[in-house]
Amino acid sequence: MTDATPSSDDAVSPGIYEHFTGSRYEVHGVGTHTETGEALVFYRTLYGDYSFWVRPLAMFIEHVDRDGYSGPRFRRIA
C-alpha cells in the first residue's frame, strides 16, 4: 500500500467547517481507505438529519471556482 495522504492533511483537524455554499459541518477526523491508502475526511452535517459523510481529503481541501466564488471548498470556522 502506498501513502496517498497529501502533506496538507495537517490542515484538516476536528472542528466546525463551512462549505463554500454556506452549509456547516463537523469534521471528526481524517482516516485512510483500507484498500487504496487514500486519505478520507469523516464528517457530519450540522443540519437536517445530521448524517455522516466521507470525502477524499484532496477534494475537501481543494480550491473551487464556481458561480462567482473562488476559494476553498471548506473553511474552518471553529
N, C-alpha and C positions, 0 to 999 in steps of 0.2 A: 504494500500500500504506500502511496506517495503522500507527502504532506501538501494538500491543496489549500491550506489555510493561508489567506493573504496576510501579509505582515501588519495590515491595518486592523486586524481583529481586536487589538487592544483598544481601538476607538469605540467598540460596542461592548458595553457592560450593562448589567442590570439597571433598570431605571425606566422613566417615562419618556417616550419619544412621540414626536408629532410627524405624521406623514405630510407630504407637501400639499395634499388636498385638505388638510386640517383635522383629520381624524387622529385620535390619540391611542397609543398602545403601550403596554407594559412589557418590556423585554425581560425575560427570565435568565437568558444566557446564550452562549454560543456553544454548539456541540459539533461533533464530527459524524458524517454519514459513515455507517459501518462498512459499506462496500466500496465507496469511491474515495473516501477521505475528504470529501468536500465539507467545508465549514458551513454550518447552518445556524441561523438565528431563530430561537424559540421565543415566541411572544404571544400575547393575547390582546384581544380588542378591549377597549375601555368604554364600550357602548354595546347596545343590542344584547346578544346572548353571552358576551364575554368569552367567546370561543378562542381556542388555541390554534396557532398557525406556525409554520416554519417557512423560511425563505432563505435562499442561498445568501451567505454573507456578502459576496461580491455584489449582488443585486441590492441588498439592504443599504449598503454604503455608497452606491453609485450616484453620480450626478445625473439629473434628468433635465431635459428641455422639452416642456410641453405646455401648450395653451398659454403662452406668455410667461411661464415660470421657468426660471433657470436656477438650479441649486440642488442641494442634497435631497434624495428621496425621503429620508428620515432625518430628523434632527433631535438631539436630546434636549429635553426641557426640564427635567428634574431627576 
